Amino acid sequence: MVLKHNESQNNTGQMAMVNYKDELINYSTSSTSLTSYSLSTSTSSLPFIYVTDDINSSKSTKNPVKLKVKKQYDIEITGENHAGFPLFFQNNINTIFIPKNIKTHLGKFVPKEYLKNIDRDKNIAIEKCLVFVSNLSSTVYSDDRWKSLSSTQIHEQTKKGNDNTFIYTHIIKALTYKSNIKVAVIMVKKNEYGYETYQEGIACKEYSLTDTYFNGSLVEYIIKDKGIIQKRNKFFYSQLKKAVDSTIGNNLIDLYSKIELPSHAEINLEAKRLTKLKYRTKKGKTLTFLNKHPRSYYKDANSRSFVEQNIKLFDYLTKRGFMIPIIGKEKSGGRIVDSFTLMPSWIRRLVKIDGKPIIEVDYSALHPNIAMSIYGGSKKNLTHLEVAENSKIDLSDVKIAHLSYFNERVHGMKCSPLYSYYSESEIAMNEAIIKEKQMSLKGHKTTSMRMFAKEVEIMTECIKQLNYKGICVGYIYDALFCKESDAKLVEEIMNKVVLEHSVYTTAKIG
């Protein structure tokens, strides 16, 4: 299956969606009903489908799909990084994308005994390896090639039936196998002392494709093993149920039928306008056209966000339908991730609701003010500007630093340009956060977990009140997007709710 973009389909925004509650009842869970299809086919008659971020199939297409995804997906979300498979309202549960030539590599160069330890059937053993690898396919267009994968999730993906024997350790051994003539498929991240590091229940091991496969293209693969397909089918419905049961997730599912996506022509036109203005993303990266050059052409590639990659990410997140909202676990405070939270913001702004332009309503410095509320800051309200003026740091740099300051390890906090401000102006609060990071059994993640949970609590209440008034909104962590005609009401409710939660900041339109 080659993903062919249907511009008219994107313009109407009909992406295998609508009336999910009625369709779900009639949707067969039989693996035989899950067939491939071209995106040029009308989606009006299709049920929801789940496609993974990875996509495993036993048969490669003639035309490889270069699908590198800028963000990471994780069922146990931490911030915006996720591992596991993103789920779409589509039907290809038995389909994944994997780097080209990996299946051949596993069949020819990995020792037979390695594969036998995974499964007696060599083909099933290889498919389980491909399922693992498909979890890393999303990194191909990512700024960070490393991705954390939950061992619990990997075990569920690869175990045989109800047998709880750990197979994934053998899969990792097969994928990291290398010889004098062949490189491994994946690498496991190690610390400065050469050890693999993770913290049980807090931080997962991190993995990356080796250069050979990271720099290659992706191809579609159709999974053959019914056991693997059955697990993926079960996972799909469990995640759909969680989304329906969540205030934010259910709101998003209701919103999707109203969404109209921009065409490639519209996106390219906007990109040309923004690059002329030297537009910078929220992370401070300058939007740039690759113009058929490799990333290495730019010496400062890490400080640039490339238009072509952004468009491929947009296509990945929308061509096969929208992702089922993934409801985060405790690590993320319950943050939700979907196609729009992961979409480049400059492209997302071109989206329409009911044919009308959208506008974002965003809290100002929400996380610094949540920290002030939870950890006893001396001020009720703190602004990015105040921190910039007091610390003599550029305002844009303060905004970027605030994205990570409270989530860092203690050493990372002390290396931050914001540390001087907080250690001098908010001594008690800063020390309380440091003590918590040092003393908590959950380590430095405790702080971000508490702050994300407070954020989700606030946003959930905002959306609940807006839904009561008949308004569905898009969700972007600490911001909402809506039709311009609804913006004033959205702003009003966001400002009321945040104060009710004793966080003293304000929401603003734009």
N, C-alpha and C positions, 0 to 999 in steps of 0.2 A: 504494500500500500504506500504510494507516494503521496505526501500531503500536498494537494493542489489547492491554492487559495481561491475561493470563490468570492470575488469582490462584492457582487450583488448580495450574496448571503450575508457578508459582514455588514453591509449597509443596512440591512433590515434587522440585523441582530438576532436572527432566529437560529440559535446554535443548539440544536437538539435539546431544547429546554421546554418549558411551559408545563403547567398542570402536573407537577411531579407526584402529587398525592394520589391522583386517580390512576396515572400510568403505572405506578409502583405495584399496585394490586395485580395488574395484568401481566407484569413483566416476568417471563420465565427465567428461572435461575439455572436452567439446564445449560451446560457448556456447549451443547450442540446448537443453541440459539445465538451464540455469541460469534457472529461472523464479521469478517473484515468488510469495509466498504470504502469507496472513494469519497473524499469530502466534496467532490463536485456533485454528488448525489443529493437530492433533496433530503433534508433532515426532518421534515415535518412528521414523517411516520415512524421515526426512530425512537426507541425507548432511551432511558438514561444509560450511559455507558461509562465504564470506568477505564481509563487508560493510565498506565503508570508513567512516571517521570522517566522511567527506564522503559523499555518495552521489550518483552521477551517473546520471540517467536522462533520457531525452528527453521524458518525459511527466510533467507535474506532477499530483499528486493534487488532488482537490477540497478535501480537508481538510489544511491544512498541519500539519506536525509541528514543534512547538516544542522542538527538541532542542539545548540549549546544553550544552556539555561543559566541566566545570570544569577539567580537566587537559588538557595538550597531549600529542600523540602524535608520536613521531619515531622513524623507523627507526634513526637515528643518535642514540640517546638521550644526553642530557647531564643527569644528575640525573633529574628527573622530567619533563623537557620533551622532547616528541617531535614530529616532523613527519613526515607520510606518512600512510598509512591503517592504522588498527587493523584487525586481522583477526579475524573471528568464526567459530566452528564453525557455519556456515550456508551457504546456497547462493546468495545474491544478489550474485554477483560483478559483475553488470552494473547494480547499483543503488547510487546515492549519494544523499546529502541535500545540498541547496544552498539558500541564501537565496532566498526568493520573488522573482520578477520579474527575476532576473538573465538568464535565457535571452532574455526579451523585450528587455531592455536591449541585450544584445549584438547581437541581430538587427536592431534599429532604429536604434541611435545610434552604434555603433562604425563608423568609416569602412570601406568595403568592402576597400580596399587593405590595411588592417591585418589583416583576416581572411584575405585571399588570401596574405599572407606566412606564415600558419600552415598553410593547406591550400587547394588550389584549390576543394575542395568546402566551401562555406560551412557546411553542417551539421556536417561533421567538425571544422572550425575552431572552431565554437562549442562542440562537445562537449569539445574539448581545453581550452578555456578553463574550462569547467565542472568538468573533472577537477582543474584547478589550484585553482579556488575551493573545491572540496570539501575540500581539505586544511585550509582555514581554518574550516570549519563547526563544528569542535569548540570554537572559542573563544566561541561565542555565550553560553555560561553560564560562561565562564572569568573568573577574577579579573584575568587579564592578557590583553588582546585581541591582543597581538602574539605571533606564532608564527614560529619559525625554520624555514625550509624548505631542505633540501639541494638545491643546483642539480643534483647528480648524480642524485638521486632524481626530481626534476622532469623532467629530460632523459629518463630511462628511461620515465617515465609518458607522455610526449607525443611522442617521436620517431616517425618513420614507418618501420615495419618495422625493418630492420637499418641504415638510413641514420642516420649519426651527426651529421647536420646539426642545429645547435642551433635548435630551434623555440621553446623556452620563453621566449627573450628577446622574441620577437614576441608571445607570449601575455601577458607582463607589460606590454608596450607597449599592447596592446588593453585590458587590464583597468585600466590606470591612465589611460586616455584620458578626458578630461573636456572639456566645452564650457561655453558661457555658460548653457546651460539644463539640463545634466545633469552630475551628479557622477560621479566614477570609481567603479569597483567595489571596488578595493583601493588601499591605500597601502603604500609601502615606508618602513621606519623610517630616519630620518636622525639623525646626531649633532648636537651643539650647534653645529657649524660648517655644517650644512646638507648634509652628504655622507652617502651610503649607506655603511655600514661593515660589513665582514666580514673574516674572516681565513681564508685558504684552508686547508682541512683542519682548521680549529679551530672557527671560528664562522661560521654561515650567516647570510645576510641574513634580516631579520625583516619580516613582512608582517602587514597587518591589513585586515579589511573596513572600508569607510567607514561612517560612522554610519547612513546610509540602509539598508544591508544588515546591519550588525551588530545593529541594534535590531529587525530584522524577524523573521519566522518562517521555518522551514525546510520545504521540500517535497521529496518524493521525485522522483527523476529516473531513468529507465531508459536506460542507454547503448545506442545503436544500432550504433555502429561496431564491426565485428568485430575490427579491429586493436587497439583500446583494450581490449576485453574479453579478447582473447588475452593481452595484457600483464599484465592484472590476474590472470588465471587462473594464469599462470606465476609471478607474484609470490606468490600464495597458497601454492602448493606449495613454493616455495623457503623461505618462512618457516615452514611446517609442518615441513619437513625439519630446519631449524635448531633448532626447538623440540624435536623428537624426539631430536636428537643431543646436546642439552644436559641435564646431570643435573637442573638445576632445572626446565627446561622440561618434560622428560619426566615428572618427579614431579608437576608441576601438571596435566598432561593426565590422568594416572592419578587424581588427586584429584577432578577435576571431576564424575565420575559419582557421587561420594559427597556432593556438596554439596546442601544444601537451603536455599533462599532464604526470607527473611521476606516476609510479605504486606505490602501497603500499610497495613493496619490495625495490624499489629505495629510497623511503622516509625513511624507517626504517634503511637502510644501512647508509644513510647520518646522521640520528639521532645518531646512534652508534658512528660514527666518531666524530661528534660535541660534544657529551657528554664526550667523552674521553679527548677532548681538553678544557673541561669546558667552552664551548661557552656561551656567554651572548648576549641577545637580545639588541636592541637599547634602550630599557627601563631599561637595566641593570639586567634583570632576567636570572638566570642560567638555561639552558635547562636540563631537568631531566626526566628520565623515572619513571612513577608511579609504574610500575611492579606489577600491581594488588592491590596496596595499595590505601587507600582513601587519599585525599589531607591532611586530618588531621594528617596523619602519619608523615608528615614533619612539624616541628615546625616553620620553616621559609617558609611555602608554598607560602606566598605572594611575596617572592623574587625569586620564581622559575616559569619557564614556562614549562608545562608538555607536553611531546611528544605526548602522547595518546590524549590529548585534542586538541593539534594543528592539529593532523591528522583528528579528528572528525570535526574540523572547516573547514579544507581543503575539506573534503567530502561534507559537507553541502553546501559549496560555489560552488561546481563543479558538483556533481552527477546529479543534475536535470537540468543541463545547466548552463550557466554563467548568472550572474545578468545583467539586463539592467542597464547601467550606470545611477546612480541617480545624477541629476544635482542639486546642492545645491542652496538654496536661499540666500538672502542678509546676513543672520547670518553667513554663512560659506564663504562669499566672492565668492560663486559660485563654491566651490570645488566639485569635482566629486568623487563618490564612486562606486566601482564595485567589482567583485569577487577577483581581484588581489590586490587592495589597502587593502582589509581586510584579505588577506591571510598571514599567518606567513612568514616572509621574508626568512627564511632558506628553507622553502618548495618552495616558489616562485622561488628561484634561480635554482631549478631543472626543471622548465618549459622550453620548447623549442619552437622556432618559425621556421616553415618550417623544422622541424627536426634538427635544429641547436641550440646549447647552447646559452643562453642569457647572457647579461651582463648589469649591471645598470650604468647609468651615472647620477651622483648626484651633486647638487650644494653644495658647502661648506658654512656652516653657513648662509644659505639664509635668514632666518628670522631676525637674528641680523643685517644683512646688509640692509634688507628692512627697518628695524626700523631706521637705520642710515640715509637712504635716505629720509624717510618720515618726521622724527622728528628732523632733523638737527644735526646729530652726528658730532663729531669733526674729525673723520677719514673717509676716503673713504672706506677702507676695514678693517673688523674686523674678526679675526679668533678665533676659540675655543681655540687654543693653547695660543694665546696672553692673553685671559681672564684667562686661567688656570695658566699661569706663574705669572701674576700680582696679582691674588687673592690667589695664593698658594692652589688651589683646583685641585684635580686629573682631568685630561683631560676627562676621561669617565664621571665623575660626572658633569662636565661643559656641556657636550653634552646633558646629560639627563635633566639638569636644564633648558637649553635653549629651550627645547620642550614646556615648560609651562610658562616661566618667563613673556613674554609679554602678555599672555592671562589671567594672574592672576588678582584678585582684588588688590587694593592698599595694603591691609593688607597682601595678599599672596606674593606680590612682596617684601615687607619689610622682610618677613620671609625667602625669598629665599637666598641661599648661594651666588647668583650673585648680590644681592642688593648692597653690599659694593663696588663692582667694578663699577657698573653703577652710583651709587650716588657720587662716587669720581672721576672717570675718564670720565664720560659722564654726567656731572651735568645738562646741559641745556636739553639734549635729555630726560634724565630720568624724569626731572621735567615736561617737556611738555607732556609726556605720562601720568604721574600721574594726572596732571591738566585735561587732556582730560577724563580720567576715572571718575574723580570726577564731572566734569561739564556737560558731555554729557547726553542728555536725554536717550540715549541708554546704559548708564552706562559703566562698565568696558569692556563690549563686543565690544565697538566701536573700540578699538585698534586692536583686533584680526580680526575683520571684514575688516578693512582697509588693514591689512597686508595680509590676505588670498586673498583679491581681487587683490592685486598687484601680488601675487604669481600666481594666475590663469591667469591673464593677460599675464604674462611672459611665462607660460607654453603653453597657447593657441597659442601664436605667434610662439613658437618653433615648435609645432606640425603642425601648418599651413604650415610652410616652409618645414618641413620634408615630409609632405604629398604631397606637390607640386613636390618633388623630387622622389615620389613613395615609400616612406618609412612609414610604419605604426609602431607605437611604443606603448609599455605599459606605463601606467601613474601611478605614485605613489606620488601624491602631488607635491613635489619639485624635483622629480627624474623621469627619463624615463628608460625603459628597452627595449633592442633591440637585434638583432643578433650581434654577435661579429664583423662580417664583416661590420656592419653599425656604430659601436661605435665611430669611429674617426669623421665621419661626424656629428653624433648626438652631440658629444662633441663640435665640432666647431660651430655649429649653436646655441647651448645653450650658449656658451660663448659670441657670437656676440649679441644675443638677450638681454641678461641680462644687458649688458653695454648700449644698446640702451634705456633701461628703467631706466637708471641712478642708477642701483644697482651694486656696485663694488665688485663682488665676482666671483668665477670661478667654472666651472663644471669639474669634473674629472671622468675618467673611473674606475670602480671597486667599 
